[in-house]
Amino acid sequence: MGQTKTTSERIYSMSSPDVIQKLNLSSVLISASVFMFGVLLFLFIWKQEDSSSFISMTLFTIGIICFLWSIYRIFWQSKEWVYLKTGSSIREGSCFFDNENLLDLINCFDENSIQNSKVICAKKSGNVRLDYMLSKDHKFAAVQLFHFIPYTYEPASRIFYLTGKDAEEFAIKLINSKF
């Protein structure tokens, strides 16, 4: 299973030496293109004689939407998590379980018995949340369990780092929604 961290650390602020956050060049290029399209729309409207026409107002609205969307993409979607050993990008997600499954899930990850664990079906909502980060090549996964305490989810386990075969088995169970 690998290293584990204390329950005060959350999975999305983890400090694994195998994972870094990198600038996603394609996202930056798309954002810059959308930004330039918005600027071109503004320039086109500025050169129009009748700037109060329906077409000018529509183009102005589209220009504002392009400008705001590009700013959002630059600041919030321009970075991605990457697994260093394979260079694979990492996706994040969550799945939910019932309260009575919490100990079984903790034991499953704690004892390195993902393959031999009893079958627990994931749900669309529940009192136990499993947050994960999984590389696209299924060679790395980070997993943490949370339980619902009124108004918020609190950490119920430390962060489990899965690599190699363990990460692949976790990915298979995640795809099937059965742990």
C-alpha positions as a printed NumPy array, in Angstrom:
array([[  0.   ,   0.   ,   0.   ],
       [  2.778,   2.439,   0.672],
       [  2.925,   5.473,   2.884],
       [  0.066,   6.927,   4.877],
       [ -0.515,  10.358,   6.39 ],
       [ -2.402,  11.608,   9.408],
       [ -6.133,  12.231,   9.243],
       [ -5.674,  15.993,   9.544],
       [ -4.307,  16.049,   5.986],
       [ -6.797,  15.971,   3.162],
       [ -6.294,  14.141,  -0.107],
       [ -6.443,  17.226,  -2.355],
       [ -3.712,  18.952,  -0.341],
       [ -1.489,  15.891,  -0.181],
       [  2.263,  16.006,  -0.295],
       [  3.237,  12.759,  -1.98 ],
       [  6.68 ,  12.925,  -3.592],
       [  5.327,  10.91 ,  -6.552],
       [  2.703,  13.496,  -7.499],
       [  3.141,  17.107,  -8.577],
       [  0.919,  19.796,  -9.965],
       [  1.974,  20.959, -13.443],
       [  0.803,  23.626, -15.821],
       [ -1.488,  22.127, -18.454],
       [ -0.249,  23.72 , -21.674],
       [ -3.27 ,  22.75 , -23.775],
       [ -5.633,  24.339, -21.241],
       [ -3.586,  27.56 , -21.281],
       [ -3.603,  27.645, -25.107],
       [ -7.365,  27.096, -25.238],
       [ -7.883,  29.843, -22.649],
       [ -5.656,  32.245, -24.574],
       [ -7.528,  31.487, -27.801],
       [-10.913,  32.112, -26.177],
       [ -9.563,  35.334, -24.642],
       [ -8.31 ,  36.542, -28.039],
       [-11.664,  35.677, -29.632],
       [-13.404,  37.81 , -26.981],
       [-10.985,  40.698, -27.627],
       [-11.612,  40.433, -31.385],
       [-15.354,  40.614, -30.754],
       [-14.871,  43.771, -28.668],
       [-12.742,  45.338, -31.429],
       [-15.353,  44.431, -34.032],
       [-18.124,  46.03 , -31.947],
       [-16.022,  49.148, -31.327],
       [-15.615,  49.698, -35.084],
       [-19.367,  49.376, -35.71 ],
       [-21.318,  52.536, -36.433],
       [-24.482,  51.334, -34.704],
       [-23.29 ,  49.85 , -31.412],
       [-26.828,  49.59 , -30.013],
       [-28.099,  47.076, -32.568],
       [-29.176,  43.568, -31.615],
       [-26.153,  42.013, -33.346],
       [-23.727,  44.332, -31.543],
       [-25.303,  43.604, -28.154],
       [-25.245,  39.859, -28.843],
       [-21.589,  39.993, -29.876],
       [-20.802,  42.119, -26.822],
       [-22.445,  39.512, -24.569],
       [-20.566,  36.679, -26.272],
       [-17.316,  38.659, -25.894],
       [-17.907,  39.109, -22.153],
       [-18.697,  35.416, -21.75 ],
       [-15.504,  34.462, -23.647],
       [-13.437,  36.881, -21.584],
       [-14.807,  35.62 , -18.231],
       [-14.579,  31.964, -19.236],
       [-10.948,  32.362, -20.288],
       [-10.084,  34.065, -16.983],
       [-11.774,  31.196, -15.103],
       [ -9.85 ,  28.581, -17.109],
       [ -6.51 ,  30.34 , -16.589],
       [ -6.852,  30.634, -12.828],
       [ -8.737,  27.446, -11.924],
       [ -8.199,  24.895, -14.679],
       [ -4.7  ,  25.529, -15.929],
       [ -2.995,  23.1  , -13.545],
       [ -3.275,  19.341, -13.343],
       [ -1.945,  16.643, -11.02 ],
       [  0.632,  14.351, -12.659],
       [  2.088,  11.037, -11.48 ],
       [  5.838,  11.544, -11.922],
       [  6.899,   7.934, -12.511],
       [  4.726,   7.51 , -15.614],
       [  3.859,  11.107, -16.519],
       [  0.17 ,  10.23 , -16.467],
       [ -2.351,  12.888, -15.48 ],
       [ -4.559,  12.26 , -12.469],
       [ -8.304,  12.595, -12.203],
       [-10.141,  13.253,  -8.973],
       [-13.463,  11.917,  -7.807],
       [-15.689,  10.679,  -5.02 ],
       [-18.064,   7.824,  -4.376],
       [-20.378,   7.181,  -1.445],
       [-21.266,   4.306,   0.873],
       [-23.476,   3.565,   3.869],
       [-22.268,   4.153,   7.431],
       [-22.025,   0.435,   8.258],
       [-19.426,  -0.031,   5.496],
       [-16.895,   2.424,   6.95 ],
       [-14.879,  -0.08 ,   9.017],
       [-14.862,  -2.636,   6.205],
       [-13.532,  -0.025,   3.796],
       [-10.849,   1.174,   6.217],
       [ -9.758,  -2.422,   6.8  ],
       [ -9.747,  -3.074,   3.057],
       [ -7.212,  -0.308,   2.459],
       [ -5.348,  -0.657,   5.749],
       [ -4.656,  -4.384,   5.388],
       [ -3.757,  -4.232,   1.698],
       [ -6.634,  -6.551,   0.834],
       [ -8.431,  -4.732,  -1.958],
       [ -8.707,  -7.823,  -4.116],
       [-10.025, -10.051,  -1.31 ],
       [-12.377,  -7.52 ,   0.311],
       [-16.05 ,  -8.294,   0.698],
       [-18.295,  -6.753,  -1.946],
       [-19.575,  -3.3  ,  -0.975],
       [-21.597,  -1.407,  -3.581],
       [-20.991,   2.307,  -4.091],
       [-23.982,   4.652,  -4.14 ],
       [-24.779,   8.108,  -5.477],
       [-25.011,   9.518,  -1.938],
       [-24.342,   8.328,   1.583],
       [-22.817,   9.065,   4.961],
       [-19.378,   7.736,   3.981],
       [-17.489,   9.426,   1.17 ],
       [-14.43 ,   7.952,  -0.522],
       [-12.296,  10.621,  -2.213],
       [ -9.736,   9.39 ,  -4.683],
       [ -7.092,  10.566,  -7.096],
       [ -6.382,   8.022,  -9.837],
       [ -3.844,   8.258, -12.648],
       [ -5.178,   7.659, -16.144],
       [ -2.836,   4.706, -16.613],
       [ -4.065,   3.194, -13.288],
       [ -0.544,   2.979, -11.841],
       [ -1.175,   5.356,  -8.913],
       [ -4.09 ,   6.085,  -6.604],
       [ -4.529,   8.082,  -3.427],
       [ -7.603,   7.275,  -1.346],
       [ -9.142,   8.79 ,   1.772],
       [-12.395,   8.03 ,   3.578],
       [-14.662,  10.639,   5.178],
       [-17.757,  10.248,   7.339],
       [-20.618,  12.715,   7.557],
       [-20.95 ,  14.675,  10.753],
       [-23.834,  17.147,  10.589],
       [-23.111,  19.81 ,   7.994],
       [-19.738,  18.476,   6.834],
       [-17.632,  15.438,   5.948],
       [-14.745,  14.836,   8.371],
       [-11.708,  12.604,   7.666],
       [-12.279,   9.038,   8.871],
       [ -8.997,   7.578,   7.657],
       [ -5.528,   8.584,   6.694],
       [ -4.522,   8.901,   3.061],
       [ -3.687,   5.565,   1.457],
       [ -1.28 ,   5.595,  -1.483],
       [ -1.7  ,   2.705,  -3.915],
       [  0.788,   1.927,  -6.66 ],
       [  1.19 ,  -0.78 ,  -9.261],
       [ -1.128,  -3.769,  -8.962],
       [ -2.972,  -2.324,  -5.936],
       [ -3.836,   0.82 ,  -7.912],
       [ -5.008,  -1.263, -10.875],
       [ -7.266,  -3.369,  -8.63 ],
       [ -8.661,  -0.197,  -7.055],
       [ -9.399,   1.177, -10.553],
       [-11.226,  -2.019, -11.531],
       [-13.345,  -1.893,  -8.377],
       [-14.008,   1.798,  -8.964],
       [-15.179,   1.162, -12.525],
       [-17.489,  -1.625, -11.304],
       [-18.607,   0.453,  -8.251],
       [-18.073,  -2.633,  -6.076],
       [-15.407,  -2.725,  -3.368]])
